[in-house]
Amino acid sequence: MPSVSKAQRRLMAMALAYQKGKFSGKPSDTIKKLAKNMTKKDLKAFASTPETDLPEKIGEQINDEIIEVAPPGYEKVVKALKKNPNVDNPWALAWSMKKKGIKPKNENLNLIEIYKNIKKNFKK
C-alpha cells in the first residue's frame, strides 16, 4: 500500500521507528496508535513509498482553510464517500483508490459497493 502524500509517508515512518524502538523524542498519540494497530509489514509498505511524485499533503491550505482536491475523474466518488460516516477523509481515500488502479464508476454510484470494494482492496 503506497502512501498518498509525503506527510503520510513520514507519519508511517515515525510509527515504524516507534514500533521498532528506534523513535527518538516523545511520540504523539497518533504515532502510538498506528504502531499498535498496524503490522510492521504494512507500516514498512507505507514508509518505503518514494516521495518523488507525491504531493506534500492531500489538499491545499489557503488562509487556514483546507481546500480538498479529488483526483481527476473521482469527484463523484468523493461526493459519495462524504456521505459515509465511516470515512474520515474521502479525498485521501480517492487518491489511494486511484494509485491502486480502482476505477470509478461513472454512473449509478452505489456508496455501499464503493466502501466494500475499498475495504476489500485494503485487506490485501
PyMOL CGO cylinders between C-alpha atoms (Angstrom):
from pymol import cmd
from pymol.cgo import CYLINDER

trace = [
    CYLINDER, 0.00, 0.00, 0.00, 1.74, 3.13, -1.10, 0.3, 1, 1, 1, 1, 1, 1,
    CYLINDER, 1.74, 3.13, -1.10, 1.40, 6.41, 0.74, 0.3, 1, 1, 1, 1, 1, 1,
    CYLINDER, 1.40, 6.41, 0.74, -0.70, 9.08, -0.94, 0.3, 1, 1, 1, 1, 1, 1,
    CYLINDER, -0.70, 9.08, -0.94, 1.31, 12.05, 0.37, 0.3, 1, 1, 1, 1, 1, 1,
    CYLINDER, 1.31, 12.05, 0.37, 4.72, 12.92, 1.77, 0.3, 1, 1, 1, 1, 1, 1,
    CYLINDER, 4.72, 12.92, 1.77, 3.12, 13.72, 5.13, 0.3, 1, 1, 1, 1, 1, 1,
    CYLINDER, 3.12, 13.72, 5.13, 1.51, 10.28, 5.31, 0.3, 1, 1, 1, 1, 1, 1,
    CYLINDER, 1.51, 10.28, 5.31, 4.80, 8.59, 4.35, 0.3, 1, 1, 1, 1, 1, 1,
    CYLINDER, 4.80, 8.59, 4.35, 6.68, 10.44, 7.09, 0.3, 1, 1, 1, 1, 1, 1,
    CYLINDER, 6.68, 10.44, 7.09, 3.98, 9.64, 9.67, 0.3, 1, 1, 1, 1, 1, 1,
    CYLINDER, 3.98, 9.64, 9.67, 4.16, 5.93, 8.82, 0.3, 1, 1, 1, 1, 1, 1,
    CYLINDER, 4.16, 5.93, 8.82, 7.97, 6.04, 9.00, 0.3, 1, 1, 1, 1, 1, 1,
    CYLINDER, 7.97, 6.04, 9.00, 7.75, 7.54, 12.50, 0.3, 1, 1, 1, 1, 1, 1,
    CYLINDER, 7.75, 7.54, 12.50, 5.23, 4.88, 13.58, 0.3, 1, 1, 1, 1, 1, 1,
    CYLINDER, 5.23, 4.88, 13.58, 7.52, 2.17, 12.19, 0.3, 1, 1, 1, 1, 1, 1,
    CYLINDER, 7.52, 2.17, 12.19, 10.50, 3.63, 14.09, 0.3, 1, 1, 1, 1, 1, 1,
    CYLINDER, 10.50, 3.63, 14.09, 8.41, 3.75, 17.28, 0.3, 1, 1, 1, 1, 1, 1,
    CYLINDER, 8.41, 3.75, 17.28, 7.33, 0.14, 16.75, 0.3, 1, 1, 1, 1, 1, 1,
    CYLINDER, 7.33, 0.14, 16.75, 10.98, -0.92, 16.36, 0.3, 1, 1, 1, 1, 1, 1,
    CYLINDER, 10.98, -0.92, 16.36, 12.01, 1.09, 19.45, 0.3, 1, 1, 1, 1, 1, 1,
    CYLINDER, 12.01, 1.09, 19.45, 14.18, 3.48, 17.43, 0.3, 1, 1, 1, 1, 1, 1,
    CYLINDER, 14.18, 3.48, 17.43, 11.98, 6.59, 17.74, 0.3, 1, 1, 1, 1, 1, 1,
    CYLINDER, 11.98, 6.59, 17.74, 13.72, 9.50, 19.46, 0.3, 1, 1, 1, 1, 1, 1,
    CYLINDER, 13.72, 9.50, 19.46, 11.65, 12.09, 21.22, 0.3, 1, 1, 1, 1, 1, 1,
    CYLINDER, 11.65, 12.09, 21.22, 8.10, 11.97, 22.51, 0.3, 1, 1, 1, 1, 1, 1,
    CYLINDER, 8.10, 11.97, 22.51, 5.71, 10.22, 20.10, 0.3, 1, 1, 1, 1, 1, 1,
    CYLINDER, 5.71, 10.22, 20.10, 2.23, 11.61, 19.56, 0.3, 1, 1, 1, 1, 1, 1,
    CYLINDER, 2.23, 11.61, 19.56, -0.88, 9.60, 20.33, 0.3, 1, 1, 1, 1, 1, 1,
    CYLINDER, -0.88, 9.60, 20.33, -1.39, 9.11, 16.58, 0.3, 1, 1, 1, 1, 1, 1,
    CYLINDER, -1.39, 9.11, 16.58, 2.04, 7.52, 16.19, 0.3, 1, 1, 1, 1, 1, 1,
    CYLINDER, 2.04, 7.52, 16.19, 1.42, 5.24, 19.18, 0.3, 1, 1, 1, 1, 1, 1,
    CYLINDER, 1.42, 5.24, 19.18, -1.97, 4.21, 17.83, 0.3, 1, 1, 1, 1, 1, 1,
    CYLINDER, -1.97, 4.21, 17.83, -0.60, 3.48, 14.34, 0.3, 1, 1, 1, 1, 1, 1,
    CYLINDER, -0.60, 3.48, 14.34, 2.29, 1.45, 15.76, 0.3, 1, 1, 1, 1, 1, 1,
    CYLINDER, 2.29, 1.45, 15.76, -0.08, -0.55, 17.93, 0.3, 1, 1, 1, 1, 1, 1,
    CYLINDER, -0.08, -0.55, 17.93, -2.75, -1.23, 15.29, 0.3, 1, 1, 1, 1, 1, 1,
    CYLINDER, -2.75, -1.23, 15.29, -0.71, -1.78, 12.12, 0.3, 1, 1, 1, 1, 1, 1,
    CYLINDER, -0.71, -1.78, 12.12, 1.64, -4.59, 11.23, 0.3, 1, 1, 1, 1, 1, 1,
    CYLINDER, 1.64, -4.59, 11.23, 5.31, -3.94, 10.63, 0.3, 1, 1, 1, 1, 1, 1,
    CYLINDER, 5.31, -3.94, 10.63, 4.86, -5.05, 7.02, 0.3, 1, 1, 1, 1, 1, 1,
    CYLINDER, 4.86, -5.05, 7.02, 2.06, -2.52, 6.38, 0.3, 1, 1, 1, 1, 1, 1,
    CYLINDER, 2.06, -2.52, 6.38, 3.94, 0.33, 8.04, 0.3, 1, 1, 1, 1, 1, 1,
    CYLINDER, 3.94, 0.33, 8.04, 7.03, -0.51, 6.00, 0.3, 1, 1, 1, 1, 1, 1,
    CYLINDER, 7.03, -0.51, 6.00, 4.98, -0.53, 2.78, 0.3, 1, 1, 1, 1, 1, 1,
    CYLINDER, 4.98, -0.53, 2.78, 3.67, 2.97, 3.51, 0.3, 1, 1, 1, 1, 1, 1,
    CYLINDER, 3.67, 2.97, 3.51, 7.02, 4.28, 4.77, 0.3, 1, 1, 1, 1, 1, 1,
    CYLINDER, 7.02, 4.28, 4.77, 9.01, 2.98, 1.80, 0.3, 1, 1, 1, 1, 1, 1,
    CYLINDER, 9.01, 2.98, 1.80, 6.94, 4.85, -0.81, 0.3, 1, 1, 1, 1, 1, 1,
    CYLINDER, 6.94, 4.85, -0.81, 9.22, 7.10, -2.91, 0.3, 1, 1, 1, 1, 1, 1,
    CYLINDER, 9.22, 7.10, -2.91, 8.41, 10.77, -2.33, 0.3, 1, 1, 1, 1, 1, 1,
    CYLINDER, 8.41, 10.77, -2.33, 9.27, 11.93, -5.85, 0.3, 1, 1, 1, 1, 1, 1,
    CYLINDER, 9.27, 11.93, -5.85, 5.73, 12.20, -7.27, 0.3, 1, 1, 1, 1, 1, 1,
    CYLINDER, 5.73, 12.20, -7.27, 3.80, 12.59, -4.02, 0.3, 1, 1, 1, 1, 1, 1,
    CYLINDER, 3.80, 12.59, -4.02, 2.08, 15.82, -3.01, 0.3, 1, 1, 1, 1, 1, 1,
    CYLINDER, 2.08, 15.82, -3.01, 3.16, 17.31, 0.32, 0.3, 1, 1, 1, 1, 1, 1,
    CYLINDER, 3.16, 17.31, 0.32, -0.30, 16.53, 1.67, 0.3, 1, 1, 1, 1, 1, 1,
    CYLINDER, -0.30, 16.53, 1.67, -3.74, 15.82, 0.31, 0.3, 1, 1, 1, 1, 1, 1,
    CYLINDER, -3.74, 15.82, 0.31, -5.48, 19.13, -0.19, 0.3, 1, 1, 1, 1, 1, 1,
    CYLINDER, -5.48, 19.13, -0.19, -4.04, 22.60, -0.20, 0.3, 1, 1, 1, 1, 1, 1,
    CYLINDER, -4.04, 22.60, -0.20, -4.14, 25.03, 2.69, 0.3, 1, 1, 1, 1, 1, 1,
    CYLINDER, -4.14, 25.03, 2.69, -5.02, 28.62, 1.91, 0.3, 1, 1, 1, 1, 1, 1,
    CYLINDER, -5.02, 28.62, 1.91, -5.55, 31.15, 4.72, 0.3, 1, 1, 1, 1, 1, 1,
    CYLINDER, -5.55, 31.15, 4.72, -6.07, 28.40, 7.34, 0.3, 1, 1, 1, 1, 1, 1,
    CYLINDER, -6.07, 28.40, 7.34, -8.76, 26.85, 5.18, 0.3, 1, 1, 1, 1, 1, 1,
    CYLINDER, -8.76, 26.85, 5.18, -8.12, 23.44, 3.67, 0.3, 1, 1, 1, 1, 1, 1,
    CYLINDER, -8.12, 23.44, 3.67, -9.31, 23.06, 0.11, 0.3, 1, 1, 1, 1, 1, 1,
    CYLINDER, -9.31, 23.06, 0.11, -9.57, 19.37, -0.66, 0.3, 1, 1, 1, 1, 1, 1,
    CYLINDER, -9.57, 19.37, -0.66, -8.72, 18.14, -4.13, 0.3, 1, 1, 1, 1, 1, 1,
    CYLINDER, -8.72, 18.14, -4.13, -10.18, 14.99, -5.67, 0.3, 1, 1, 1, 1, 1, 1,
    CYLINDER, -10.18, 14.99, -5.67, -8.21, 13.06, -8.28, 0.3, 1, 1, 1, 1, 1, 1,
    CYLINDER, -8.21, 13.06, -8.28, -9.38, 13.74, -11.84, 0.3, 1, 1, 1, 1, 1, 1,
    CYLINDER, -9.38, 13.74, -11.84, -12.44, 11.63, -12.59, 0.3, 1, 1, 1, 1, 1, 1,
    CYLINDER, -12.44, 11.63, -12.59, -13.06, 10.73, -8.93, 0.3, 1, 1, 1, 1, 1, 1,
    CYLINDER, -13.06, 10.73, -8.93, -15.19, 13.73, -7.97, 0.3, 1, 1, 1, 1, 1, 1,
    CYLINDER, -15.19, 13.73, -7.97, -18.40, 11.66, -7.77, 0.3, 1, 1, 1, 1, 1, 1,
    CYLINDER, -18.40, 11.66, -7.77, -16.60, 9.04, -5.68, 0.3, 1, 1, 1, 1, 1, 1,
    CYLINDER, -16.60, 9.04, -5.68, -15.53, 11.71, -3.18, 0.3, 1, 1, 1, 1, 1, 1,
    CYLINDER, -15.53, 11.71, -3.18, -19.05, 13.09, -3.09, 0.3, 1, 1, 1, 1, 1, 1,
    CYLINDER, -19.05, 13.09, -3.09, -20.43, 9.63, -2.32, 0.3, 1, 1, 1, 1, 1, 1,
    CYLINDER, -20.43, 9.63, -2.32, -17.73, 8.91, 0.28, 0.3, 1, 1, 1, 1, 1, 1,
    CYLINDER, -17.73, 8.91, 0.28, -18.52, 12.15, 2.11, 0.3, 1, 1, 1, 1, 1, 1,
    CYLINDER, -18.52, 12.15, 2.11, -21.91, 10.67, 2.99, 0.3, 1, 1, 1, 1, 1, 1,
    CYLINDER, -21.91, 10.67, 2.99, -20.35, 7.64, 4.70, 0.3, 1, 1, 1, 1, 1, 1,
    CYLINDER, -20.35, 7.64, 4.70, -19.76, 8.24, 8.43, 0.3, 1, 1, 1, 1, 1, 1,
    CYLINDER, -19.76, 8.24, 8.43, -17.03, 5.55, 8.47, 0.3, 1, 1, 1, 1, 1, 1,
    CYLINDER, -17.03, 5.55, 8.47, -14.81, 7.53, 6.08, 0.3, 1, 1, 1, 1, 1, 1,
    CYLINDER, -14.81, 7.53, 6.08, -12.78, 10.26, 7.76, 0.3, 1, 1, 1, 1, 1, 1,
    CYLINDER, -12.78, 10.26, 7.76, -11.00, 11.62, 4.70, 0.3, 1, 1, 1, 1, 1, 1,
    CYLINDER, -11.00, 11.62, 4.70, -12.75, 10.86, 1.39, 0.3, 1, 1, 1, 1, 1, 1,
    CYLINDER, -12.75, 10.86, 1.39, -10.12, 12.76, -0.63, 0.3, 1, 1, 1, 1, 1, 1,
    CYLINDER, -10.12, 12.76, -0.63, -7.24, 10.64, 0.68, 0.3, 1, 1, 1, 1, 1, 1,
    CYLINDER, -7.24, 10.64, 0.68, -9.26, 7.51, 0.05, 0.3, 1, 1, 1, 1, 1, 1,
    CYLINDER, -9.26, 7.51, 0.05, -9.99, 8.61, -3.52, 0.3, 1, 1, 1, 1, 1, 1,
    CYLINDER, -9.99, 8.61, -3.52, -6.29, 9.31, -4.15, 0.3, 1, 1, 1, 1, 1, 1,
    CYLINDER, -6.29, 9.31, -4.15, -5.44, 5.89, -2.74, 0.3, 1, 1, 1, 1, 1, 1,
    CYLINDER, -5.44, 5.89, -2.74, -8.04, 4.27, -4.98, 0.3, 1, 1, 1, 1, 1, 1,
    CYLINDER, -8.04, 4.27, -4.98, -6.50, 6.00, -7.98, 0.3, 1, 1, 1, 1, 1, 1,
    CYLINDER, -6.50, 6.00, -7.98, -2.99, 4.83, -7.09, 0.3, 1, 1, 1, 1, 1, 1,
    CYLINDER, -2.99, 4.83, -7.09, -4.26, 1.25, -6.61, 0.3, 1, 1, 1, 1, 1, 1,
    CYLINDER, -4.26, 1.25, -6.61, -5.92, 1.36, -10.03, 0.3, 1, 1, 1, 1, 1, 1,
    CYLINDER, -5.92, 1.36, -10.03, -9.51, 1.16, -8.77, 0.3, 1, 1, 1, 1, 1, 1,
    CYLINDER, -9.51, 1.16, -8.77, -11.57, 2.81, -11.50, 0.3, 1, 1, 1, 1, 1, 1,
    CYLINDER, -11.57, 2.81, -11.50, -14.58, 4.92, -10.52, 0.3, 1, 1, 1, 1, 1, 1,
    CYLINDER, -14.58, 4.92, -10.52, -17.97, 4.03, -11.90, 0.3, 1, 1, 1, 1, 1, 1,
    CYLINDER, -17.97, 4.03, -11.90, -19.35, 6.95, -13.87, 0.3, 1, 1, 1, 1, 1, 1,
    CYLINDER, -19.35, 6.95, -13.87, -22.99, 6.09, -13.49, 0.3, 1, 1, 1, 1, 1, 1,
    CYLINDER, -22.99, 6.09, -13.49, -25.15, 4.90, -10.60, 0.3, 1, 1, 1, 1, 1, 1,
    CYLINDER, -25.15, 4.90, -10.60, -22.54, 5.23, -7.88, 0.3, 1, 1, 1, 1, 1, 1,
    CYLINDER, -22.54, 5.23, -7.88, -23.50, 2.97, -5.02, 0.3, 1, 1, 1, 1, 1, 1,
    CYLINDER, -23.50, 2.97, -5.02, -21.84, 4.05, -1.79, 0.3, 1, 1, 1, 1, 1, 1,
    CYLINDER, -21.84, 4.05, -1.79, -22.04, 0.61, -0.19, 0.3, 1, 1, 1, 1, 1, 1,
    CYLINDER, -22.04, 0.61, -0.19, -20.37, -1.03, -3.20, 0.3, 1, 1, 1, 1, 1, 1,
    CYLINDER, -20.37, -1.03, -3.20, -17.58, 1.57, -3.19, 0.3, 1, 1, 1, 1, 1, 1,
    CYLINDER, -17.58, 1.57, -3.19, -16.95, 1.13, 0.52, 0.3, 1, 1, 1, 1, 1, 1,
    CYLINDER, -16.95, 1.13, 0.52, -16.91, -2.69, 0.28, 0.3, 1, 1, 1, 1, 1, 1,
    CYLINDER, -16.91, -2.69, 0.28, -14.54, -2.51, -2.70, 0.3, 1, 1, 1, 1, 1, 1,
    CYLINDER, -14.54, -2.51, -2.70, -12.18, -0.19, -0.83, 0.3, 1, 1, 1, 1, 1, 1,
    CYLINDER, -12.18, -0.19, -0.83, -12.31, -2.34, 2.30, 0.3, 1, 1, 1, 1, 1, 1,
    CYLINDER, -12.31, -2.34, 2.30, -11.59, -5.49, 0.26, 0.3, 1, 1, 1, 1, 1, 1,
    CYLINDER, -11.59, -5.49, 0.26, -8.62, -3.90, -1.51, 0.3, 1, 1, 1, 1, 1, 1,
    CYLINDER, -8.62, -3.90, -1.51, -7.09, -2.58, 1.70, 0.3, 1, 1, 1, 1, 1, 1,
    CYLINDER, -7.09, -2.58, 1.70, -7.15, -6.02, 3.30, 0.3, 1, 1, 1, 1, 1, 1,
    CYLINDER, -7.15, -6.02, 3.30, -4.64, -7.28, 0.70, 0.3, 1, 1, 1, 1, 1, 1,
]
cmd.load_cgo(trace, "trace")
